[in-house]
Amino acid sequence: MKKQSLVFLCIIILLFGLGIPTQAGLTGGAEWQFKNDQLNLNTLKASLWFTETWGISGYYCIPDYSLSASILYKTNPVFRTSYTYIGLGVRDLNDRYNSGLTISQKLEFTCGAEWGFQKLIPGLSMALEARTIPNELFNRAESKPGFTPVIGLSINYQFLGASSSETTSPNSDTVTNSDLLLLAKLVTAEAGSEPYDGQVAVAAVVLNRTKSGEFPGTIREVIYQPGQFSSLPKIPTIRPTELAFEAAKDALKGVDPSRGALYFYNPATSSPEGLRFFATANLRVLIRIGNHVFLR
């Protein structure tokens, strides 16, 4: 049973890994679980994010060779490498415990948070996760081995996907007209009254994000990523200026007055939430152009 379980997990990882989309990420890791006031290595895990918000995770319990799986949903996909998530899955898929329980009785709820350490080692992250079977919480007298609530701390490494491979930045030869138009619209909305260098810098931030590994890999996905640009609701009705088009084209040629920034904000017009983020996010100020501060 041990070999069968391990082979099954490897096949699943291989099948999903071969067809992994560019913006997804396949991550492997090891989990230490809290039990009897001790932290012990207990589980091997693999996660595959199909999109910025949806993914699946598989767990292989080392002591008893059991398999579990969950569907995961990121509750705040603001950043690619740091987020919280919830999930719903099934524990003991291979019926290692011979429990005789139905799938509904094995339903498992998951909640967790994962923090990326891209600046330290690209692809490295740490997750704190709790998993429990609601059915067992209300039937403690009949609880079976391996079905108790789990609190685990895992170290993970993303070995397939955008953040673990070198991502090329879009340039003026590969970007479509619709992408150029969208970029020019954003520049107009975010920096239409700023100096020309400030407009180029805003466009450069979008391009820097596409190759950072911390954000989606395309211009459109970066701009439409939830919670990033306050002007997003106005984008469909924005009429880009000629200067914004020129700024977007210069950024696509590699001009970057932002000095590699991934963020920018206007201290005078930002929301209280935005100001709080920039005050606590441990980002480094690179340059100030016009009314915008550029950071990484």
CORHU-V141311 format. One record per helix or strand of 2 or more residues. SS is the DSSP state (H for helix, E for strand). FROM is the first residue (numbers start at 1). TO is the last residue. Records with the same first field share a line. If there is no record, write none. Layout:
SS=FROM-TO  FROM-TO
//
This chain:
H=2-18  104-106  134-137  140-142  162-164  177-191  196-210  219-224  232-237  242-252  272-280
E=25-35  38-49  54-61  67-74  83-90  107-116  124-132  150-161  263-265  285-289  292-295
//
